[in-house]
Amino acid sequence: MPAFEYLALNPAGKEEKGILEADTARQVRQLLRNGDMTPLEVNEVAQKQKRSEGKTLFGGSLNSADLALMTRQLATLIGAGSPLEEALGTVVRQTERGASRRIFSAIRARVMEGHTLVSSLDQFPSAFPALYRATVGAGEQSGHLEEVLERLADYTENKQMNQQKVSTAFAYPALLSLVAVGIVVALLKFVVPNVISVFESFDGELPQLTKILIASSDFLEFHGFKLLIGIVLLAVFIRYLLKVPIWKERFHRLLLKLPLIGRLVRGINTEHFARTLSILASSGVPILDAMKIAGGVISNIPMHKAVDAATIKVREGMAINKALQQSGYFPPMVIYLIASGEGSGQLDNMLERAAIQQERETQSRITKMVSLLEPLLILIMGGVVTLIVLAIMMPILNMPSFIR
């Protein structure tokens, strides 16, 4: 039964959007009228987004939380013995977000038309990553869709949890930095000018620190708005520059060379690569296709290119661990675990161990960085405020010798 997206007026005269399943659009309109609603628009989801052959049929995307929740629901329902179309229908009914309901309704409609689940997911490249679609395809071919969906649910939930950990870890330092900048600007903008007026009666030479404070306050007073516009324009320019491939790659190479940031970037990308390759390998995806897809989850361009080069070498007969080792980007422990997995025939298990090891190391490194960053920011803020206070107090303490 196809799904239809509707726009209607409720009895209170307000517009409401939703999705209903029916045989025809006329039946949907009748259902709406039976519910005391006035239909304005009724469009079949599968037809509304249709494009020419060879192009994606649908747009829209899912955030990591929705993807994790729906994957877990789908895995649980299929594991309980529900047919695929019935499980998809249950997921649609339990979903509150309009975009998510629209996407899964369209997928269910295509599955009921006889399409495979992976071919239906292929119409939503923005919502379902290549890893997700390739793994589902392998699960359908092998007849182990339930186990594959369980792995994907674990993967998406773990990914979402890691993102939340990183966001939470850096939230307080970011807020502290914002407050520190605000305090300094407020002092220079509102407090210092009032105090400086007292120094106009001084006849002697003001301390150098006080002169610097007065100059900073005057600059902020007369050029503060221009400075703000300049900072915004600089940020926009840098953001535009980083969209240019050559500059983006240079920036990513620079990140890899930085003392602390470089190890963090390598650790995060290595963990994503190892976990993705583990899921794909354990799901029956050919290793060359798995390496290509796993390389796509690496956000750092030099590391991504290194995996592409390693894939070519593996195709030519080189071992995976040696191909990755030649790049110099992947930690020795990961290379060792991959080599052990290749030798023992348990590559997927060793890749999962490598991903867990990198995840723990990365989390530990982030925790240490944040624990050092917080007191450092407090010291910097305290130091700046102390300098401002000293610049104000020094002339006041020497006031008897300066008064005319």
N, C-alpha and C positions, 0 to 999 in steps of 0.2 A: 504494500500500500504506500503510495508516494506521500511525501510530506509537503505541506504548503505553509508559506510564511504569509501572515495576514497583518493588516493595519485596520483597526476598527474603533468606533466610538462606543464607550461604555454608557450605561444609563445616566451617568453624571455628565456626559458630554466631553469626557477626556479621551485622548487617543491612547490606545493600547496596542502593543505589538506582541506577537507570539507565533507559535508553530502548531499546526494541527495535522493529523493524518486522516486522509479520506481518499475516496476513489477519484473524485473530480473536484474542481474548484467550486462548482455549483453546490456540491454537498457541503463544502467548508462554509460557504456563505449561509446555507440553511442552518448549519450548526451554530453559527454566530448569531443569527436572528433568533433561534430558539433560546439562546442565552441572553436575550434582550440587548444585543449589541448590533450596531449598524456597520456592516463591512464597507471599508473604503478601498482597500487593495487586497487582492489574493493572488499570490504567485507561487507556482510550484518551485521548490528549492532546486531541484535538479535541472529545471529549464531556465530558471532565472540567471544562473551563473554559467550557462553553457557557452563554450567557445568552439572554435574550429578544431578539427582533429589534430592531435600532436601538441596542443597547448594545455595548460592547466585549466581546470574547469572552475576552480573556486579560489577566492582570496580568503583573508582572515587568518588569524593566528591564535594560539593558545599560550597563556603564560605557564611557567613551570609548575605552579601549584595546581592549576586545572588539569594539566596533562598528567601529573602524578596521580591525582585523585581519580580521574576517569580511567586511567590504565589499571589502577588497582581494582576499581569497580568491575571493569570488563573482565579482568583475570579471575576475580572471585566468582562472577556469574557463570563464566564458561567452565571454571573448575567445578562448579556445582551441577553441571550438566545442562545448562540452558543453551538452546540453539543460538548461533551467532546473531541472527537478526532480532531474536527476542532479547538477548543481552544488550544489544545496541539500543533497542527501544526503551529498556529500563534505564539505561544511562541517560538517554534524552529526557525522560520524565523526571529524573532526579537532578537534572542540571538547571540552575537558575539563570546563569549568564546567557544572554541572547546569542552572542557569537558562538559560544560552545554548543548550544542547542542546535543552531543552524548547521554547524559543521557536521555534528554527529547525525543529525537528521538526514543530511545529504548522503553521508556514508551509508546509513542504513537503507536509504532508497536505492542506492546503487547495488548494494549487496542483495537486496530482494529482487533486483532486475537480473541477477545472475553473475555479477562481477565479483572478483575475489576481493578480500579485505585489503590486500596490499595495493591493488590497482585503484581501489577507492581512496586509500590514504595518499596515493601519489598525486591526487588532485589538490592536495593541501600541503604543498612543500613548505609553506611558512609556518604551518601548525605542527607538522610532524617532521622532525629532522631526518636526514638520510639514514642515520643509524637506526632510528625507530622503524622506518619503512623497510629497510633491508632485513632487519631482524624478524619482523612480522612475516615478510615474504618467505624467509627460510623456515620459520615455524609452520607456515601453511604447507609448504612443500614436504616437510618431514612428518607432518601430522602431529606435531608437538606444540600447537599454538598456545595451549594452557601454560606449559612450562616457560615458553618464551615470553608471554605476557607477564608472568610472575617476575622474571628477570628484569624486564623493562620497568615494571612497577617499582622494584627495588632500586633500580638505577635512577629513575626520575625522582623518587622520593629522596634518595641520598644526595642527588645533585641539588635539589631544592634546599635541603637541610644545610649543605655546605655553603650555598649562596647566602642563606640567612645568617650563618655563623660569621662569614666574612663581613657582611653588612653591619651586623651587630657590633663586631669587634672595632670597626672603624667609625661607628656612629658617634661615640663619645669624644674621640680626638678631633673629629671634624667639628662637632659642636663647640668644643673647647677652643679651637682655633678661631671660629667665627666670633665667639664672645671676646676673645683676647683682642682681635682686630677692632671690634666695635668699641671696646673700652679705650683703646689707644686713640682711635679717631675721635671719640667723644671728648677725651681730655684735651686733645690738640684743638678741637673745634670750639668747645664751649668754656672749658676751665682756664686753659692757658691764656687766651686773649684777655680775660678779666684780670689775671694776675700780672700780666706784662704791663698793663697800664700803670701799675705802681712803679715800675722801673724807669718810667719816663722822667721822673724827678731825680734820678741818680746822675751824679756828675762824673763818677769814676768809670773805669773800664770794667765792663761786665765779664764774667767768666766765659770761657770759650763754650762750655757746655750750655750755658744759658743762651748764647748767641745762636747756637745750632737749634735749640728748642724754639726760639723766636722765629728763625728762618723757616723751620718746618711748619710752625703754626701759620705764618703768613702765606706760605706756599699752598697749604691746605685751604686757607681762607679764600684765596683768589683763584686757585687753579684746581680745587677739589673736584668740581663737576667735570672739568676737562680730563682730569686723571681717571675718574670713573668711566667716562666714555672711552678713553684710551685703553683701559683694561678690558672693557667689554669687546672693543674692536680687535684687540690682540687675541683674546680668547676665540673670537669668531674666526679670525685669520688662521690661528693654529689648528682649529678644528677643520677648516677647509683644507689646510695644507696636509693634514693627516689623512684626508680622503684621496690624495694623489698617491698612486701605488708606490712610486719610487721613494717619496718622503716618508710614507707609512712604513715601508720596509727599513729605511734608515733609522727611524725612531725605534722600531722593534729590535733592531740590532744593538742600538744604544742601551735599551733596557736590559738586554742579556749581559752587557758588560758592566753594569752597575753592581757594586759589591753586594748589597743586600737584596735589592729589587731583582737582580738577575737570577739569583738562586730561587727566589720565590716564583718568578715567571716560569722558569724551567720546571719547577716542581709541580705547579698547577697544570701546566700543559702536558707534562709526562703522565700525571695521574689520569687526566681525561683520556689521553691516547691509550694507555694501558687498559683502563676499565672498558672503554669502547671496543677495543680489539678483543678483549676477553669475552665480552657478550656476543660479538659477532662470530668468533671462532667456535664458541660452545654451541651456537645456534645452527652451525652447519654452513655458514657463509664461506665461500672459497677464500683462502688466505690473502690472495692478491686483491680481491675486491674488498675484503675486510680492512686491509692496510690502507687502501685508498679512501674508504669511508672514514676510518679512524683518524686519518690525517686531516680530514675535513673539520674535525672538532677542535683542532689545534688553532688557537687564535693568533699565535705569534708566527709571522710570515717566514722568517728564517727556519724555524723548526718545522713548519708545514712543508717548506720546500725540501728540507732534509728527509722527511718521511717519503715524499714523492720520489726523491732520488733513491732512497733505500728500497722502495717498491720496485723500481726498475731493476736494481741489482738482484733482488730476490727472484724476479722473473727470469733473470739470466742464470740463476742457480746458486747464488750466495745465500748463506744462512741469515736469518732475520737479525740475530744478535750482532753479527759482524757488520751487516749493512747499516744498522742503527749506530753502532759504535764509531764508525768512520765519520759520522757527522760531528761528534764531540759535544752534542747538546744534551744527551741523555745520561743520567747518573749511572755510575758503575754498578751499583746494586741492582738497578733495573735490568741492565744488560746481562748481568750474571743470572738473574732469575729467568730471563727469556731464554738464555742459553741452556739452563737446566731444564726448562720446559720443553725445548726442542729435542734435547737428548733423551728425555724420559717419555716423550709423547703426551705430556700433560701441559701443553702450552697455555690452554685457557685457564687452568688453575694457577699456574705460575704468574700469568698476567694479572689475575685477580689479586694475588698476594703482592705483586709489585705495585698495583694501584692502591691497595690498603696501606702499604708501607709509605708510599709517597704522600698519601692523604694525611697520615699521622704526622709525618715530618713537616708537611706544609702547615698544618694546623698549629703545630708546636712553634714553628718559625713565626707565624702570624701573631700568636699569643705573646711571644717574646718581643716582637717589634712594637706591639701595642703597649705592652707593659713598660717599655722604655720610652715610647713616644709621649705618653701621658705626663710623666714627671718632667720630660724635656720641655714640653709646651708650657707647663706651669712655671718652670724656671725662666724660660724666655719671656713670658708675660710679666713675671715678677721683676725681671731685670729691666725691661723697658719702662715699667711703671716707676721703678726705683730711680732710673736715670731722669725721668721727668720730674720726680719729686726733688732730687738733688739739684737739678737745673733751676728749680724755683726757689729752693731754700738757701742755696749758696749766696745769692745777692742779699737775701733778707738777713742772713746771719752777719754779713759785712755791711749792713745798712749804715751804721754810724759813720763809717769812713767814706760813704758815697753821697750822703745827703749834702746838698749845697748849703 
